[in-house]
Amino acid sequence: MESHRLFAEKYDLNYPLLSDTQGRLSAAMGVLNKLGPIQASARVTFLVDPAGRVARVFDPVQPGGHADEVLAALAALTG
């Protein structure tokens, strides 16, 4: 959670970052990877519409250009 806080401060983010420390949401969304005793969430972006439904899933996430791709999908969603 500390790394999330520092990242948000560094980039002046005005929204909360999720920290799924027990992997519950990752498991529910089907992105939890178990490697023996180690659990890690895959890097997947979910775009949620105003009604709370998953409108788009970006999997896998490619860092180069990903932000632009998500912003374009968000603009299309909100019209």
KANORJO-V606270 format. One record per run of one state. SS is the DSSP state (A for helix, B for strand, O for the rest). FROM is the first residue (numbers start at 0). LEN is the number of residues. Records with the same first field share a line. If there is no record, write none. Layout:
BEGIN
SS: FROM-LEN / FROM-LEN
END
This chain:
BEGIN
O: 0-1 / 10-13 / 28-3 / 35-2 / 41-3 / 48-5 / 58-4 / 78-1
A: 1-9 / 23-5 / 62-16
B: 31-4 / 37-4 / 44-4 / 53-5
END
